[in-house]
Amino acid sequence: MSTVRKELVSMGRELVDAGLSPGRSGNLSIRTGNTIIMTPTNVSLGSLSVNALSIVSLDGTHLDGPRPSKEVPLHLAMYRRDPAAQSVVHVHSENATAASCVEPWSAHHAILPATPYLLMKVGQVPLIPYFAPGDPAQADAILRFDLTFSAALLANHGSIAAFPTLAQAQTAVTEIEEAARTALLIRGQNFRLLTGEQIVELTERNGTPWTPGVPSQADVATFVRGAARGPLGVADWDQASTGR
Ligand SMILES: [Zn+2]
């Protein structure tokens, strides 16, 4: 248990040092059997203490330590979705949060597939509808989302990733941040995306989740203009599907 505690504390520091977790935002957890060990509420991830971490049962009961982050239900939902997930990282990093405020071009992936690493390390990153932080309905929305994914953008809020190791979850939020930054930078430019074949090759080779579909010209055109509109349905973005 003490190794797990040390791992959480040092990861908190790394995320803050990398500029991914501003202020007192963000939270981390590791699953240990039937409990999770989690960062407390209202604490900077850069000043965690191994002796001040929260222990919570898988049904959300606070068992020991300081009061946990109010985003416990979010973490528990990610663990419930994927039994292989043993670590969850949630951050309000700048570009991921900005991207979470933009309507997604696709129902299965909110970030334009312009560069390989997000697809290689994470796969598709859907946008989960907005709920106030700590609202248990957010967890319900995650559990109801009928799509395989290891990480998501929470609308108007930030990113979340659930992986077998804390290092993988850290990598995921880092790649999301970088890919979101790229997507926002190229918005309004005459950009080139990866092709459907390239996306399929990358995700198949790395075993990351990807539902067939690449942006249609109409989707990209709308995204470039930045027109406000509702999320697309599957039929819209599937026009250019590779049919995998
Ligand atoms: Zn949050």
Boltz pocket constraint, residues with backbone or C-beta under 6 A from the ligand:
constraints:
  - pocket:
      binder: B
      contacts: [[A, 25], [A, 26], [A, 71], [A, 90], [A, 91], [A, 92], [A, 133], [A, 157], [A, 158]]
      max_distance: 6.0
